[in-house]
Amino acid sequence: MKRELTCIICPRGCGLTVQINGDNVTVTGNGCPKGVQYGIDECTNPTRTVTSIVRVANRIDTMVSVKTESPIPKGNIFDLMEIIRKKEVNAPIEIGDVICDNVFGTKVIATKQVK
Amino acid sequence: MLKCDIAIIGGGPAGMAAACAAYDAGVKDVIIFDREDEMGGILRQCIHNGFGLHKLGKELTGPEYAAVYADMVKERGIKVYTNTTVLKLSNDKVITATNTEGILKVKAISVILAMGCRERSRGALNICGTRPAGIYSAGTAQKLINCEGYMVGKKVVILGSGDIGLIMARRMSLEGAKVEAVCEIMSYSGGLTRNIVQCLEDYNIPLYLSTTVAEIHGRERLEGVTIAEVDANRQPIESTKRYIPCDTLLLSCGLIPENELTTGAGIEIDHITSGAVVDQNRQTEIEGVFACGNVLQVHDLVDYVSDEAEIAGKGAAEYVMGKSTKGEVIITKSGNGVRYVLPQRIVKNDEGVSLFLRVTKPFGKVKFTVKSGNEVLVTAIRIKAAPGEMEKLTVKADKMAIAKNEITVELEEV
């Protein structure tokens, strides 16, 4: 099986061709080694970093931006959004503070400081 | 009247990087003016990731990227006036600003313009129809959702496929809205290909090219839009009109550099970039006034904004320290396939120069040629070139030495 992909690792957006023959996966068209890994992952276990916001309960009209520390399986994006949407946190918050621990093999962490 | 060596208007990514670069080049008396309550500019609402790969070697979200530079500003003890709006810049570099203290006047030796952009509004697009609630510029919706936690709608059509429109298509989907369509009047998207993949294809959102919103319907709240394909003159084709029910329309139809202060000071604006005419140090026609970031030219990546701001910051510091910027002037020109070249003029010294440019339309494999008269200064091959992706070509010092009067950048398909 052959798949044409656009690498999303960086803004360059290399056009990748991924050739899958059983366990043997080859990637061509990549501009850097990261493209090979992306091509393989995208055809076997596609993942995405998810970013969103969480309400800060003890501050008026304040949201803290968050992200998954590492990418999660694409199929779990909306499950994660359900968890994030129900979450509330209290300030003060520092960048990197854990907002949700142990979700889909990673953590959700704050990307903004709230004093 | 207050005095300072360098006054920077705008505390977004450009202003912060320019301030640090000026400080590091030896000028410590630097003030940043920002109208918001904290620095960071547009990055504060850009909660998605993808920033900093080029500049910082890691992938960050907008607030994280802004925090890196805000910390650098703080570490250096650079003065920051937040909640302070600059009202006027005079041609003798006096800034008039306002905040809760009242009116503030500051005489600077050098000024760096870093005001960024604003979005093209519905009024500027001339879309027919009523004026109901539910029509937002994509950036306004982004701010409402990401900073204030206010969801703007449930069924959405997006006009314009620039990066902000694409990012908002994904953001609205994640928050539970149904994005019915992204319409793009051009025959190609102005956004990065990676954003088409991860923001539209991931969420099965259709992108309609050569299509626009022809009519807006609804009285109190938006009820729907009529979309239509466009002809070669970008006019809607009657027979292709179709109605899409929706409660929200997001407009992502281009950014306009916010240059009112610039023109107020009498600085010439390039009608293609909509930013000031500058030399290689990003110095405008008024000596000591520099410009960088999106107020100078709309950038694709914040990383390049930071790069450009460092050039301007260093240039401003050298100006304050008395380094001459006079010399033989070379004008840069756009040739075949090239929409603009920045800087627009080069003051010849013994250094090389990097040229930044955009192409007129999407191309396959191209060869860029930079020449002066009959002398070829640089050639470069690119696998593909698109208007959405800024190109950089560097002319080395030995080649700049042979340039005379004009430099032209052109491309040919190969």
Boltz contact constraints between the chains, C-beta under 6 A:
constraints:
  - contact:
      token1: [A, 6]
      token2: [B, 193]
      max_distance: 6.0
  - contact:
      token1: [A, 6]
      token2: [B, 197]
      max_distance: 6.0
  - contact:
      token1: [A, 8]
      token2: [B, 194]
      max_distance: 6.0
  - contact:
      token1: [A, 8]
      token2: [B, 197]
      max_distance: 6.0
  - contact:
      token1: [A, 8]
      token2: [B, 198]
      max_distance: 6.0
  - contact:
      token1: [A, 10]
      token2: [B, 53]
      max_distance: 6.0
  - contact:
      token1: [A, 11]
      token2: [B, 192]
      max_distance: 6.0
  - contact:
      token1: [A, 11]
      token2: [B, 301]
      max_distance: 6.0
  - contact:
      token1: [A, 13]
      token2: [B, 192]
      max_distance: 6.0
  - contact:
      token1: [A, 13]
      token2: [B, 193]
      max_distance: 6.0
  - contact:
      token1: [A, 13]
      token2: [B, 194]
      max_distance: 6.0
  - contact:
      token1: [A, 49]
      token2: [B, 49]
      max_distance: 6.0
  - contact:
      token1: [A, 51]
      token2: [B, 47]
      max_distance: 6.0
  - contact:
      token1: [A, 51]
      token2: [B, 48]
      max_distance: 6.0
  - contact:
      token1: [A, 51]
      token2: [B, 49]
      max_distance: 6.0
  - contact:
      token1: [A, 51]
      token2: [B, 61]
      max_distance: 6.0
  - contact:
      token1: [A, 53]
      token2: [B, 146]
      max_distance: 6.0
  - contact:
      token1: [A, 55]
      token2: [B, 149]
      max_distance: 6.0
  - contact:
      token1: [A, 61]
      token2: [B, 148]
      max_distance: 6.0
  - contact:
      token1: [A, 63]
      token2: [B, 149]
      max_distance: 6.0
  - contact:
      token1: [A, 65]
      token2: [B, 47]
      max_distance: 6.0
  - contact:
      token1: [A, 65]
      token2: [B, 63]
      max_distance: 6.0
  - contact:
      token1: [A, 67]
      token2: [B, 61]
      max_distance: 6.0
  - contact:
      token1: [A, 81]
      token2: [B, 174]
      max_distance: 6.0
  - contact:
      token1: [A, 95]
      token2: [B, 67]
      max_distance: 6.0
  - contact:
      token1: [A, 111]
      token2: [B, 61]
      max_distance: 6.0
  - contact:
      token1: [A, 111]
      token2: [B, 63]
      max_distance: 6.0
  - contact:
      token1: [A, 111]
      token2: [B, 64]
      max_distance: 6.0
  - contact:
      token1: [A, 112]
      token2: [B, 63]
      max_distance: 6.0
